[in-house]
């Protein structure tokens, strides 16, 4: 429809995914808008023309938007500022162009999806299938991403679908980030494609997406809660998805299934299904997958995970009824406006969540690549008295070992695969408990060198906890050891070794021209001191990065004399920094070295 106000200002939604119902005004400045409502009126997406240099105020009365998006070209979208979004459902602005598009969140249309699929399928390990056609003759498309020369019997099977509720466009950017990472041609992505067959459905509800619905298909049915209906009440879309999932499971049962959605609350969340509605094993395995997603995740802390009873009306319930505990299946929700740490949602950080989701799935399946290794208890060597446990939800894989306070005689040693030359970060995972030690010793044995790190295991369970960075100057193995010389119980559970990059050619030939010390205190809040010693006068750059490699600040960029130097990093000066691992990197004219540190709030 189109509405013209005083022959000048025009509202319309005559385009793909558009949603607009009525527009009224009393003064041609303040406008009241309603959307076409299904079981929710959240989604809106419309165009306003005749507004250049004109102040208008719009109230979308049946939505719940906090800070809407706008674009002058319908491609690059910006979020209205806080002052331009003075209250829920309202935006106001003097626009710079004659035409502006506004939406609940950045649109993700079928046209955009088709462009992405054309790009993705240029990779020969990404193929497109048509699962079937909707009542309005739109295809439900599936991407199968895997190495086609390795039989599925030798792989895991992962199913991920998105956009059941068409207005939940952040889920499509989350999905896109995962696919983009999976299709890269680095060693790790190639490794994942060799070991997993991914079945990815970008939108399960193309009719709803195309016709601008909020939470239903074109006919007003919520596909999400349609999975246990009688045959004559089951939508075409759900019938097609059931048939395809059955076909996939007949070849090999799905191991992991994710149902990507978006939520109006300012948080990410998983809905972990309760043990009473599933089983104790399934309940804990769900938490394992959820914790792997929250680990070192600026946008998704463990406290955001939620629980619900498993219901037969949802796809997870259908999988449980037909395949039991094998497919670990959950709904993953991303927000529209803010994360729980106050960070504003953007397409870029939704992409990051997609990357992390892929890593979490691979860790959940315990896939270990030489540059991205997981060392679990299965291949560890125990010495002395250790007990095996599987209580709680925060341990890795099937069990963990624990020992009482001792004198260092009881230990567990983990040995890596051969590591290529390069820099690596080492992380440890454990089940936390108040009776655990606050000074558990982790020893890294690397080419005859011994590095001991102490960590508290009273907290931070269910998380990859940073220990240290190491350098492998020639291909070889390392060993990681936990012993009982501590002030409480100690836990030996799992380690992860992540490749960071190559050692510079200069450093591999010459000795470093400085010594970089561990920051103190570590962990810290809000400030910590970084100390280094220079052998000779040199130009120095000292930078701070977050765990994703994004620059936080440059502390030093100047020429310094030989001797010892100290600089303070005050996290409080940088609003929004969340708890987690950060890196400080020292660069001189001859050498570069990076160490990790932990901010705890």
Residue, then its C-alpha position, 0 to 999 in steps of 0.5 A: x500500500x502507499x499513503x500520501x500525506x499532504x501530497x508531500x510525505x509518502x509511506x509505502x512498502x511495495x517491495x520484497x519483505x516490506x511490511x506496512x499497514x496504516x499511516x495517520x497524522x494530525x500535523x504532518x510531523x508526527x506519524x502513527x504507523x501500524x504493521x500487518x500483524x500476524x501472531x506478532x506485529x514486531x517486524x516493519x520495513x517501509x519507505x518514506x519519501x519527501x523527507x529531505x531536510x524535514x523533521x518527522x517523528x514516527x510511532x510504530x504502535x504495534x511493534x516493540x522496537x527499541x532502536x530501529x534501522x534506516x538506510x538511504x540506499x536500502x543497502x547500508x543500514x544505520x541504527x537511529x541514535x539514542x536521542x533519535x530513539x527516545x522511547x520504544x516504538x518511536x524514531x525521530x530525525x531530520x533526514x538528509x535525503x528525500x527517500x529513506x528506508x526504515x526497518x526493525x533490524x537490517x533486512x535480509x531478503x530472499x534476493x540477498x540470500x540468493x546472491x549469497x548462495x550464488x557466491x557460496x556455491x562457487x566453492x565446489x564443496x558447497x552444493x545447493x538442493x531444493x527441498x521443495x516448494x511452498x504453497x506460493x511456489x517459493x523454493x526452500x533451499x538447502x546448502x550441503x557443505x562437505x568434502x564430497x570425496x569422503x563418505x558420510x559414514x566417516x563424518x559427523x552430521x550437523x543440521x542448522x536452519x534459520x528464519x522460521x520467524x521471518x522478522x528475525x533477520x539477525x539470525x540470517x547474519x548469524x547464519x551467514x557468518x557461520x557459512x562464510x567461515x566454513x567456506x574459507x580455504x585455510x587448513x582448519x575450514x578444510x579439515x572441518x569439511x572433511x570431517x562434518x557433513x553440514x546441512x544448512x537451510x538459510x530460511x525455512x519460511x521463504x513465503x513469510x520472508x518474501x511477504x514481510x510477515x513477522x512470525x508466520x508464513x503467508x497463511x498465518x501459521x507459526x511454523x515453529x510450533x507446527x511439528x506435532x500436528x496431524x497430517x492435514x494440519x501440518x504446513x507444507x514447509x514443515x512436511x518438507x523439512x521433516x522429509x529432508x531431515x528423515x532422509x538425512x538421518x536415514x543415511x546417518x543420524x544428525x549429531x548436532x542440530x541448531x535452530x537459529x532465531x532472534x529474541x527481543x530481550x537484550x541477550x543471546x540465549x540457548x534454551x537448554x531442555x530440562x533433564x525431566x523432559x529429556x534425560x540426564x545425559x541429554x541435559x548435560x550434553x546440551x550444556x556442553x554445547x551451550x558453554x562452548x558457545x559462551x566460552x570467551x564470548x564477549x556477547x554471550x555470557x553463561x548467565x544468559x543461558x536459559x532452560x525450558x521443557x522439551x515440547x513435541x510442538x517444536x523441531x527439537x521435540x520431533x528430533x527427540x521423539x524420532x532419534x532420541x539422544x543422538x541429535x543434540x538439538x537446541x534453539x539459539x537466539x540472538x538479539x536485535x538491539x543490545x547484548x547483555x553487556x550493553x554492546x549494540x548489535x551489528x551485522x559484524x558482531x553477528x558474523x563473529x557469533x557465527x564464527x564462534x558457533x562453528x568453532x563450538x560445534x567442532x569442539x563439541x564433536x571433539x575434532x582436533x586439528x594440528x593447529x586447533x587441538x583438543x586434548x581430553x582425558x581419553x589419552x591422558x596419562x595418570x600417575x597416583x591417586x585420581x578419581x573419575x567423576x561426571x557430576x555437574x554440567x561444566x566438565x568437558x566430554x565424558x568425565x573429569x579427574x580430580x585429586x585431593x590436595x597433595x605434594x605434587x606426586x599425583x599428576x596427569x599429563x596430556x601430550x599434543x599431536x605434532x605442532x607445526x612451527x608457530x605461536x600458540x595459545x594454551x587454554x584449560x577447561x575444568x568443572x569448578x567447585x568451591x572446594x577446588x584449589x585457588x592455585x592449581x598448577x598447570x605446567x607446559x613442557x615445550x622443548x625442554x623449557x618448563x612454564x608453570x601457571x597457577x589458576x583458581x579452579x573455584x570458578x570459571x568452569x565450563x570455559x576455555x581458560x587462558x593459560x599462556x602463549x608458547x612458541x614452537x620454533x621447530x615442529x614437535x610436541x608439547x606436554x601439559x601437566x596438572x598436579x596436586x600441589x595445591x591448597x584444595x582439590x585439583x581437576x584435570x579435564x581438557x586442554x585446547x591449543x590454538x595456532x596464532x600465526x607464524x614466528x617472524x623470520x627475524x626472530x627465528x634467526x636472532x635472539x629477541x632484543x627484549x624481555x616481556x614479562x607477565x603482566x601484574x596483577x593477572x587476572x586484573x580489574x581494572x588496571x594492570x602493569x605491563x613490564x619489559x626490558x630492552x637490550x638496546x635503544x629501539x622503536x617500541x610499539x605496545x598494543x592491546x588486543x581482544x580475544x578476536x584480534x581487534x585492537x583495543x588501544x596502543x599504549x606505546x608508540x615511541x623510541x625508548x632507551x635500553x633498560x626496564x620500562x613499565x606501562x599501565x593498562x587501565x581497562x576502565x578507560x575503555x567502556x564496554x570491555x567485558x571479562x575475558x582474555x586480552x593480549x598485549x603485543x610488544x613490537x621492536x625493530x627486530x622482534x615481536x612477542x605476544x602474551x595473554x592476560x585476563x580481565x575479571x569484572 
